[in-house]
Amino acid sequence: MITINWGLIAPILVIQFILIVIAFIDLKRQIQTNGPKWMWALIILFGNLIGPILYFVIGRRKDR
């Protein structure tokens, strides 16, 4: 039986959840993105930890 060390995994899960929530809030507030919003929503949701990071680096438009 494999035991899971939740002391190591829990902070990563919390960071992942916070990044996803912040990315979705920012996506909702953005008027335009680099690509369709539905695509970025799928990337954020299914991209796990890297999805929200990709959105903040590539998806956001610099000109507001």
Secondary structure in CASP SS format (residue, H / E / C, confidence):
PFRMAT SS
TARGET T0000
AUTHOR 0000-0000-0000
METHOD secondary structure of the structure
MODEL  1
M C 1.00
I C 1.00
T C 1.00
I C 1.00
N C 1.00
W H 1.00
G H 1.00
L H 1.00
I H 1.00
A H 1.00
P H 1.00
I H 1.00
L H 1.00
V H 1.00
I H 1.00
Q H 1.00
F H 1.00
I H 1.00
L H 1.00
I H 1.00
V H 1.00
I H 1.00
A H 1.00
F H 1.00
I H 1.00
D H 1.00
L H 1.00
K H 1.00
R H 1.00
Q C 1.00
I C 1.00
Q C 1.00
T E 1.00
N C 1.00
G C 1.00
P C 1.00
K H 1.00
W H 1.00
M H 1.00
W H 1.00
A H 1.00
L H 1.00
I H 1.00
I H 1.00
L H 1.00
F H 1.00
G C 1.00
N C 1.00
L C 1.00
I H 1.00
G H 1.00
P H 1.00
I H 1.00
L H 1.00
Y H 1.00
F H 1.00
V H 1.00
I H 1.00
G H 1.00
R E 1.00
R C 1.00
K C 1.00
D C 1.00
R C 1.00
END
